[in-house]
Amino acid sequence: MKGLILSSLSILLISAVHAPTAKAEPVAIKQATAQSTSTTQLTPFTLVSLAHQGYFQPQGIPGHIGFTAAYQIGQITAEEIVQSAVNANRLSPQVLSDSEYLRAVEVQLNAIANLH
């Protein structure tokens, strides 16, 4: 029995030593791809939350109570908030033409407006 265990461990050790290793290049490509697409991963909920917190004030979107009031009287729209996020490099420009994403932002805006 000891001989079987020792031979099994020896085979495992030899297999581990001779196992092929992955090249670093594909990993680097995956990391670069993940970094370049990270701007498109901002959810509508997160986008509206950031806007409400004042994150896009430098782009002209008011924060906090001013945000809600501006939305309720029509001073800001879902499209303007998305454009602000694009300008701040938080979203890719392709999102501006994504009607489903814009509708989801509008739903989030309505939810915040109904809270106040």
N, C-alpha and C positions, 0 to 999 in steps of 0.2 A: 504493500500500500504506500509506504514511504517513497518507494522508487517511482511509482506512478505520479505522485504529487510533485516530486522533484523534477521529473521529466516534463510534466505539464508546465511547471513554473519556468523551466529552462526554455521551453518553446515559446511561452508568453513573452519572456524577456527578449529572446532573439527576434520575435515578431515586432515588438515595440521598437527595438533598435533599428530594424530594417524597414519600418513603416514609412511610406512616402510622406514627405512634408509638403504642405501647401505653400505655394509661392506667395510672396507678400504683395505682388502687383494686383491680383484680383481683389484682395482685401482693401487696398488703397483706392481702387476704383469704386468699390461698394461704398466706402466712407465718403468719397468725393461726391458720389451720386446722392447719397443720403443728405449731405450738407446742402447740395444745390437744390434739392426738392423740399427741404424743410420749410421753406417759406410758403409752400402751398398747403401745408398741413394745419394751418390755423383754422380751427372750427368756427362756424358762425357764432356760436355761444361765446367762445373765447374772444373773438374779434369785438363783439358788442360789449363784452365785459371790460376789455382793455379801453375801448372808446369811452365807456361810462366812467372809468377810473381816471380819465384825463390823459391817457397815453398819447392820443393824437392831437392834443392841443397845439403843438407846433405846426400841424397841418391845417389848423383852423376849426377843428371839431371841439366844442366846449366839453368840459368834463363835469361829472357829478350832477347836481341839480340843474345846472345850465344845459347839460346834455339832454336830459329828459324834456325840459321845456322847449329846447330848440327842435327836438324831434316832433313833439306834440303840435307845434305851430308851423311845422313844415320847413324850418330853416335848414335842416339837415336830412338827408335821405340815406337809404341803404347803399346806394351807388357811391355817394360822397364818402361814406365811411370806408367802403372797400377801396376807393381811390386813395384815401388817406393812408390806408394800410399798405397799398402798393407803393406809394411815395416814400413810406418809412421802411421799405424793403421787408415787410412782414408777410406780404402775399405776392404771388407772381401776377403779372399783368393779365394772364389768361383768365383769371378769376373774374375779371370785369365783364367778360362775355358769358359767364356761367350763370344762366338764369335760375337754375336750381339753387345755387349757392346764394344768389341775391335774394331769392324768396325766403331762404332759411334765415338770412340776416334780418329781413323784414319781420319775420315771426319773432325773432329775439328782441327786436326793437319794440314791437307791440307788447311783448311780455313785460319789458322794463317800464314802458309807459303806463301799463295797467297797474303796476305796483305803486306808482306815485300818485 
